[in-house]
């Protein structure tokens, strides 16, 4: 999964999603890193992004894989959909979601 370095300020992560970004097209996903925060972002529609913690709810590993519309934890195989819901255990619960807002080509994720 592509990694995007972003800016964290005032409990919000901002990043550019213009052409050339790993999140430029619908159906794409990336691991966004800002300071010590890792967030999974999926572009689910032209103007809609889902953002959630990249910390697996099983044993707190960082989710780093994305294939066929599914986020996958490399430690024990837990899988999540682009809404953060568990589709395959052993993860016991969904990933924590964050609000997103798109203004032009700038995506803001509120933590």
NUZAMI-536144 format. One record per atom (N, C-alpha, C, CB): residue in one letter; atom name; x, y, z. Coordinates in Angstrom, 3 decimals. Last residue first. Glycine has a CB too. Example, Ala and Ser with C-alpha at 12.3 -4.5 7.8 and 13.67 -1.06 7.14 Angstrom:
2
rest, atom, east, north, up
s, N, 12.850, -2.250, 7.080
s, CA, 13.670, -1.060, 7.140
s, C, 12.900, 0.030, 7.870
s, CB, 14.084, -0.598, 5.725
a, N, 13.190, -5.690, 7.800
a, CA, 12.300, -4.500, 7.800
a, C, 13.200, -3.300, 7.800
a, CB, 11.308, -4.473, 9.046
END
This chain:
111
rest, atom, east, north, up
x, N, -8.832, 14.331, 13.858
x, CA, -8.529, 13.263, 14.829
x, C, -9.271, 13.452, 16.132
x, CB, -7.036, 13.204, 15.105
x, N, -9.937, 14.870, 10.657
x, CA, -10.036, 15.359, 12.034
x, C, -9.837, 14.203, 13.004
x, CB, -11.405, 16.047, 12.281
x, N, -8.332, 15.408, 7.737
x, CA, -8.792, 14.314, 8.587
x, C, -8.774, 14.818, 10.021
x, CB, -7.900, 13.028, 8.418
x, N, -8.746, 16.940, 4.663
x, CA, -8.495, 17.151, 6.087
x, C, -9.124, 16.007, 6.859
x, CB, -9.056, 18.525, 6.568
x, N, -7.389, 17.252, 1.473
x, CA, -8.188, 16.412, 2.367
x, C, -7.759, 16.691, 3.804
x, CB, -8.025, 14.893, 2.018
x, N, -7.432, 19.384, -1.219
x, CA, -6.878, 19.171, 0.121
x, C, -7.869, 18.380, 0.977
x, CB, -6.538, 20.528, 0.797
x, N, -8.370, 20.241, -3.613
x, CA, -7.543, 19.032, -3.631
x, C, -6.947, 18.709, -2.267
x, CB, -6.431, 19.184, -4.643
x, N, -11.337, 21.461, -2.412
x, CA, -10.450, 21.498, -3.565
x, C, -9.698, 20.186, -3.636
x, CB, -9.471, 22.698, -3.487
x, N, -11.665, 19.894, 0.434
x, CA, -11.818, 21.271, -0.048
x, C, -10.828, 21.446, -1.196
x, CB, -11.568, 22.339, 1.109
x, N, -13.134, 17.337, 2.247
x, CA, -12.375, 17.659, 1.046
x, C, -12.701, 19.082, 0.618
x, CB, -12.684, 16.655, -0.095
x, N, -12.873, 15.844, 5.377
x, CA, -13.473, 16.946, 4.616
x, C, -12.550, 17.256, 3.446
x, CB, -13.699, 18.221, 5.517
x, N, -13.695, 13.240, 7.717
x, CA, -12.883, 13.801, 6.636
x, C, -13.639, 14.925, 5.955
x, CB, -12.497, 12.713, 5.611
x, N, -13.483, 11.742, 10.951
x, CA, -14.200, 12.563, 9.986
x, C, -13.225, 13.123, 8.960
x, CB, -14.959, 13.704, 10.692
x, N, -12.427, 8.362, 11.546
x, CA, -12.228, 9.804, 11.697
x, C, -13.036, 10.525, 10.642
x, CB, -10.729, 10.183, 11.591
x, N, -12.945, 5.248, 13.340
x, CA, -13.093, 6.126, 12.174
x, C, -12.856, 7.587, 12.549
x, CB, -14.490, 5.962, 11.555
x, N, -11.222, 2.432, 14.477
x, CA, -11.812, 3.726, 14.850
x, C, -11.790, 4.657, 13.648
x, CB, -11.051, 4.366, 16.049
x, N, -12.123, -0.759, 13.157
x, CA, -11.133, 0.300, 13.318
x, C, -11.844, 1.605, 13.655
x, CB, -10.272, 0.457, 12.036
x, N, -14.155, -3.168, 14.993
x, CA, -13.849, -2.292, 13.856
x, C, -12.744, -1.301, 14.195
x, CB, -15.102, -1.537, 13.416
x, N, -12.928, -6.039, 16.865
x, CA, -13.806, -4.889, 16.620
x, C, -13.295, -4.049, 15.459
x, CB, -13.923, -4.023, 17.882
x, N, -11.221, -8.221, 17.061
x, CA, -12.504, -8.288, 17.736
x, C, -13.460, -7.138, 17.405
x, CB, -12.277, -8.325, 19.196
x, N, -9.321, -10.011, 14.654
x, CA, -9.664, -8.691, 15.210
x, C, -11.068, -8.729, 15.813
x, CB, -9.575, -7.586, 14.111
x, N, -8.561, -12.462, 13.443
x, CA, -9.032, -12.459, 14.830
x, C, -9.388, -11.088, 15.418
x, CB, -8.001, -13.072, 15.675
x, N, -11.384, -12.194, 11.151
x, CA, -10.684, -12.097, 12.429
x, C, -9.256, -12.559, 12.317
x, CB, -11.396, -12.899, 13.484
x, N, -12.598, -10.295, 8.518
x, CA, -11.945, -11.551, 8.877
x, C, -11.150, -11.333, 10.161
x, CB, -11.018, -12.061, 7.723
x, N, -13.800, -7.896, 8.458
x, CA, -14.329, -8.888, 7.518
x, C, -13.707, -10.257, 7.766
x, CB, -14.073, -8.448, 6.069
x, N, -14.624, -5.173, 10.477
x, CA, -13.900, -6.444, 10.411
x, C, -14.584, -7.365, 9.409
x, CB, -13.825, -7.118, 11.811
x, N, -14.768, -1.875, 9.056
x, CA, -15.414, -3.034, 9.660
x, C, -14.598, -4.303, 9.470
x, CB, -16.797, -3.222, 9.077
x, N, -13.763, 0.274, 7.687
x, CA, -13.111, -0.083, 8.937
x, C, -13.717, -1.281, 9.637
x, CB, -13.139, 1.068, 9.849
x, N, -14.723, 0.694, 5.241
x, CA, -15.426, 1.418, 6.300
x, C, -14.795, 1.143, 7.654
x, CB, -16.906, 1.035, 6.322
x, N, -13.354, -1.039, 3.638
x, CA, -12.981, 0.379, 3.540
x, C, -13.791, 1.267, 4.485
x, CB, -13.162, 0.864, 2.110
x, N, -12.880, -3.869, 5.899
x, CA, -13.362, -3.232, 4.675
x, C, -13.007, -1.748, 4.704
x, CB, -14.898, -3.427, 4.514
x, N, -10.113, -5.813, 7.126
x, CA, -11.135, -4.786, 7.337
x, C, -11.595, -4.254, 5.988
x, CB, -10.594, -3.630, 8.227
x, N, -8.647, -8.717, 8.629
x, CA, -8.987, -7.922, 7.455
x, C, -10.157, -6.994, 7.780
x, CB, -9.333, -8.838, 6.253
x, N, -5.870, -10.330, 10.211
x, CA, -7.174, -9.657, 10.300
x, C, -7.388, -8.814, 9.050
x, CB, -7.265, -8.770, 11.582
x, N, -3.346, -11.600, 10.182
x, CA, -4.288, -11.806, 9.084
x, C, -5.657, -11.178, 9.218
x, CB, -4.469, -13.212, 8.897
x, N, -1.433, -11.045, 12.046
x, CA, -2.227, -12.254, 12.265
x, C, -3.351, -12.415, 11.246
x, CB, -2.810, -12.238, 13.658
x, N, 0.269, -8.978, 10.780
x, CA, 0.662, -9.781, 11.946
x, C, -0.107, -11.100, 12.071
x, CB, 0.463, -8.973, 13.201
x, N, -0.663, -7.372, 8.705
x, CA, 0.383, -8.352, 8.414
x, C, 0.703, -9.293, 9.575
x, CB, 1.627, -7.637, 8.011
x, N, -4.034, -6.797, 7.995
x, CA, -2.996, -6.680, 9.013
x, C, -1.945, -7.758, 8.763
x, CB, -3.596, -6.804, 10.449
x, N, -5.478, -5.208, 5.192
x, CA, -5.031, -6.451, 5.813
x, C, -3.918, -6.175, 6.810
x, CB, -4.557, -7.449, 4.749
x, N, -8.373, -3.915, 3.655
x, CA, -7.162, -3.628, 4.426
x, C, -6.788, -4.900, 5.173
x, CB, -7.373, -2.419, 5.420
x, N, -9.727, -4.460, 0.453
x, CA, -9.643, -4.904, 1.838
x, C, -8.305, -4.495, 2.449
x, CB, -9.831, -6.426, 1.928
x, N, -9.895, -4.195, -2.286
x, CA, -10.820, -3.425, -1.466
x, C, -10.788, -3.768, 0.007
x, CB, -12.188, -3.611, -1.967
x, N, -7.756, -5.809, -3.209
x, CA, -9.148, -6.157, -3.529
x, C, -10.146, -5.470, -2.602
x, CB, -9.339, -7.663, -3.453
x, N, -5.595, -4.819, -0.585
x, CA, -5.786, -5.581, -1.821
x, C, -7.259, -5.911, -1.989
x, CB, -4.935, -6.877, -1.816
x, N, -3.216, -3.437, 1.428
x, CA, -4.536, -3.182, 0.846
x, C, -4.610, -3.945, -0.466
x, CB, -4.792, -1.641, 0.626
x, N, -1.356, -3.329, 4.516
x, CA, -1.652, -3.912, 3.202
x, C, -3.067, -3.551, 2.762
x, CB, -1.481, -5.446, 3.238
x, N, -0.890, -2.508, 7.100
x, CA, -0.043, -1.956, 6.040
x, C, -0.365, -2.465, 4.644
x, CB, 1.375, -2.254, 6.342
x, N, -1.690, -1.788, 10.360
x, CA, -2.234, -2.362, 9.126
x, C, -1.521, -1.696, 7.951
x, CB, -3.802, -2.163, 9.034
x, N, 0.376, -2.381, 13.051
x, CA, -0.016, -1.390, 12.056
x, C, -0.475, -2.102, 10.785
x, CB, 1.156, -0.418, 11.751
x, N, -0.987, -4.104, 15.942
x, CA, -0.037, -4.012, 14.827
x, C, -0.526, -2.919, 13.874
x, CB, 0.109, -5.395, 14.077
x, N, -2.719, -4.549, 18.126
x, CA, -2.155, -3.214, 17.900
x, C, -1.019, -3.161, 16.869
x, CB, -1.655, -2.675, 19.196
x, N, -4.002, -6.970, 18.104
x, CA, -2.847, -6.807, 18.985
x, C, -2.047, -5.554, 18.662
x, CB, -1.950, -8.019, 18.893
x, N, -6.730, -6.209, 17.067
x, CA, -6.361, -7.495, 17.651
x, C, -5.191, -7.344, 18.617
x, CB, -6.008, -8.498, 16.550
x, N, -7.155, -3.848, 15.796
x, CA, -7.819, -4.014, 17.092
x, C, -7.498, -5.356, 17.738
x, CB, -9.320, -3.874, 16.929
x, N, -4.415, -2.148, 14.303
x, CA, -5.304, -3.311, 14.326
x, C, -5.879, -3.495, 15.729
x, CB, -4.549, -4.592, 13.876
x, N, -4.206, 1.101, 13.422
x, CA, -3.845, 0.197, 14.516
x, C, -4.876, -0.930, 14.588
x, CB, -3.762, 0.966, 15.878
x, N, -4.857, 3.086, 11.760
x, CA, -4.156, 1.958, 11.147
x, C, -3.718, 0.947, 12.199
x, CB, -2.943, 2.450, 10.356
x, N, -8.094, 4.602, 11.992
x, CA, -6.799, 4.294, 12.578
x, C, -6.186, 3.096, 11.860
x, CB, -6.933, 4.014, 14.092
x, N, -9.488, 5.960, 8.963
x, CA, -9.573, 5.190, 10.195
x, C, -8.178, 4.911, 10.723
x, CB, -10.338, 3.875, 9.970
x, N, -11.546, 7.501, 6.542
x, CA, -10.269, 7.495, 7.271
x, C, -10.472, 6.782, 8.596
x, CB, -9.732, 8.948, 7.500
x, N, -12.868, 7.671, 3.360
x, CA, -13.012, 7.085, 4.684
x, C, -11.634, 7.053, 5.313
x, CB, -13.649, 5.655, 4.623
x, N, -14.046, 10.232, 1.216
x, CA, -12.913, 9.478, 1.737
x, C, -13.288, 8.899, 3.089
x, CB, -11.648, 10.369, 1.848
x, N, -15.608, 11.479, -1.621
x, CA, -15.791, 10.827, -0.329
x, C, -14.581, 9.972, 0.031
x, CB, -17.057, 9.970, -0.341
x, N, -15.843, 12.391, -4.209
x, CA, -15.652, 13.389, -3.156
x, C, -15.765, 12.802, -1.752
x, CB, -16.660, 14.499, -3.317
x, N, -15.951, 9.933, -5.629
x, CA, -15.176, 11.060, -6.140
x, C, -14.867, 12.090, -5.054
x, CB, -15.922, 11.727, -7.280
x, N, -15.553, 7.331, -3.143
x, CA, -16.320, 8.010, -4.188
x, C, -15.523, 9.245, -4.594
x, CB, -17.779, 8.395, -3.693
x, N, -13.595, 6.296, -1.534
x, CA, -14.736, 5.444, -1.840
x, C, -15.692, 6.045, -2.874
x, CB, -15.487, 5.152, -0.580
x, N, -10.408, 6.069, -0.794
x, CA, -11.267, 6.958, -1.583
x, C, -12.415, 6.099, -2.094
x, CB, -10.474, 7.655, -2.779
x, N, -9.201, 5.531, 2.458
x, CA, -9.725, 4.921, 1.238
x, C, -10.594, 5.945, 0.523
x, CB, -10.533, 3.623, 1.552
x, N, -6.541, 5.553, 4.698
x, CA, -7.503, 6.371, 3.961
x, C, -7.894, 5.625, 2.696
x, CB, -6.915, 7.780, 3.622
x, N, -5.339, 4.996, 7.935
x, CA, -5.692, 4.393, 6.654
x, C, -6.727, 5.279, 5.987
x, CB, -6.228, 2.937, 6.833
x, N, -2.791, 6.614, 9.716
x, CA, -4.207, 6.577, 9.379
x, C, -4.369, 5.906, 8.020
x, CB, -4.822, 8.008, 9.372
x, N, -0.624, 7.067, 12.377
x, CA, -0.839, 6.335, 11.134
x, C, -2.336, 6.187, 10.900
x, CB, -0.145, 4.944, 11.175
x, N, 1.406, 9.397, 14.023
x, CA, 0.048, 8.944, 13.767
x, C, -0.030, 8.260, 12.409
x, CB, -0.939, 10.121, 13.835
x, N, 3.581, 10.883, 14.769
x, CA, 3.539, 9.481, 15.188
x, C, 2.170, 8.859, 14.966
x, CB, 3.921, 9.361, 16.649
x, N, 3.485, 12.829, 11.916
x, CA, 4.093, 12.716, 13.248
x, C, 4.125, 11.240, 13.625
x, CB, 3.300, 13.558, 14.322
x, N, 1.643, 10.987, 9.758
x, CA, 1.847, 12.372, 10.199
x, C, 2.300, 12.315, 11.647
x, CB, 0.535, 13.245, 10.037
x, N, 0.872, 8.961, 7.027
x, CA, 1.685, 9.123, 8.226
x, C, 1.894, 10.596, 8.507
x, CB, 3.038, 8.407, 8.077
x, N, -1.500, 6.916, 5.580
x, CA, -1.079, 8.304, 5.759
x, C, -0.345, 8.410, 7.088
x, CB, -2.301, 9.285, 5.711
x, N, -1.694, 4.503, 3.277
x, CA, -1.366, 4.668, 4.682
x, C, -0.809, 6.078, 4.819
x, CB, -0.340, 3.571, 5.190
x, N, -4.396, 4.399, 0.899
x, CA, -3.023, 4.700, 1.294
x, C, -2.921, 4.704, 2.818
x, CB, -2.565, 6.064, 0.710
x, N, -6.327, 3.457, -1.993
x, CA, -6.125, 3.550, -0.544
x, C, -4.660, 3.833, -0.266
x, CB, -6.579, 2.247, 0.176
x, N, -8.933, 3.699, -4.545
x, CA, -7.552, 3.665, -4.066
x, C, -7.504, 3.775, -2.546
x, CB, -6.734, 4.797, -4.704
x, N, -11.469, 4.099, -5.350
x, CA, -11.059, 2.714, -5.155
x, C, -9.640, 2.577, -4.644
x, CB, -11.196, 1.964, -6.433
x, N, -10.879, 6.878, -7.420
x, CA, -11.844, 6.147, -6.601
x, C, -11.408, 4.683, -6.545
x, CB, -13.304, 6.284, -7.175
x, N, -7.596, 8.416, -7.412
x, CA, -8.713, 7.730, -8.066
x, C, -9.593, 6.982, -7.074
x, CB, -8.191, 6.764, -9.109
x, N, -5.667, 9.632, -5.788
x, CA, -6.298, 10.414, -6.849
x, C, -7.521, 9.734, -7.455
x, CB, -5.298, 10.692, -7.933
x, N, -4.045, 8.662, -3.790
x, CA, -5.492, 8.707, -3.524
x, C, -6.264, 9.455, -4.607
x, CB, -5.753, 9.360, -2.177
x, N, -1.441, 8.999, -4.582
x, CA, -1.945, 7.621, -4.511
x, C, -3.455, 7.554, -4.248
x, CB, -1.207, 6.861, -3.420
x, N, -1.411, 11.829, -6.817
x, CA, -1.481, 11.299, -5.459
x, C, -1.920, 9.832, -5.518
x, CB, -2.461, 12.140, -4.579
x, N, -1.812, 12.460, -9.446
x, CA, -0.478, 12.030, -9.051
x, C, -0.428, 11.489, -7.638
x, CB, 0.484, 13.165, -9.184
x, N, -4.112, 15.033, -8.812
x, CA, -3.584, 14.054, -9.757
x, C, -2.151, 13.720, -9.377
x, CB, -3.658, 14.583, -11.213
x, N, -4.487, 15.615, -5.217
x, CA, -4.582, 15.980, -6.634
x, C, -4.049, 14.838, -7.500
x, CB, -3.798, 17.293, -6.921
x, N, -4.597, 15.580, -2.482
x, CA, -5.071, 14.395, -3.192
x, C, -5.279, 14.687, -4.683
x, CB, -6.379, 13.888, -2.565
x, N, -2.593, 16.559, 0.233
x, CA, -3.055, 16.882, -1.110
x, C, -3.442, 15.588, -1.820
x, CB, -1.962, 17.652, -1.910
x, N, -3.578, 16.700, 3.691
x, CA, -2.778, 16.180, 2.591
x, C, -3.418, 16.532, 1.266
x, CB, -2.605, 14.667, 2.711
x, N, -3.628, 17.075, 7.224
x, CA, -3.971, 17.591, 5.903
x, C, -3.015, 17.007, 4.874
x, CB, -3.924, 19.141, 5.879
x, N, -5.060, 16.189, 10.282
x, CA, -4.068, 15.836, 9.272
x, C, -4.542, 16.414, 7.950
x, CB, -3.860, 14.278, 9.176
x, N, -5.581, 17.752, 13.402
x, CA, -6.056, 17.490, 12.054
x, C, -4.871, 17.179, 11.143
x, CB, -6.862, 18.692, 11.513
x, N, -4.814, 18.800, 15.877
x, CA, -5.622, 17.575, 15.829
x, C, -6.238, 17.309, 14.460
x, CB, -6.717, 17.650, 16.858
x, N, -3.085, 20.933, 15.096
x, CA, -4.391, 21.197, 15.726
x, C, -5.341, 20.005, 15.613
x, CB, -5.039, 22.425, 15.092
x, N, -1.507, 19.125, 12.509
x, CA, -1.556, 20.354, 13.305
x, C, -2.972, 20.527, 13.852
x, CB, -1.131, 21.599, 12.452
x, N, 0.417, 17.210, 10.430
x, CA, -0.495, 17.139, 11.570
x, C, -0.382, 18.435, 12.359
x, CB, -0.181, 15.904, 12.475
x, N, 0.806, 16.396, 7.024
x, CA, 1.027, 17.364, 8.094
x, C, -0.030, 17.198, 9.170
x, CB, 1.014, 18.802, 7.545
x, N, 2.118, 13.318, 5.598
x, CA, 1.201, 14.452, 5.683
x, C, 1.566, 15.331, 6.877
x, CB, -0.262, 13.965, 5.796
x, N, 3.184, 10.931, 3.331
x, CA, 3.567, 11.750, 4.477
x, C, 2.722, 13.011, 4.462
x, CB, 5.091, 12.094, 4.451
x, N, 1.778, 7.945, 2.354
x, CA, 1.772, 9.382, 2.121
x, C, 2.203, 10.069, 3.408
x, CB, 0.364, 9.882, 1.657
x, N, 2.428, 4.852, 0.855
x, CA, 2.515, 5.646, 2.080
x, C, 2.587, 7.117, 1.690
x, CB, 3.755, 5.230, 2.945
x, N, 0.558, 2.231, -0.796
x, CA, 1.367, 3.456, -0.808
x, C, 1.331, 4.172, 0.546
x, CB, 0.875, 4.403, -1.912
x, N, 0.861, -1.171, 0.000
x, CA, 0.000, 0.000, 0.000
x, C, 0.908, 1.235, 0.000
x, CB, -0.980, -0.002, 1.239
END
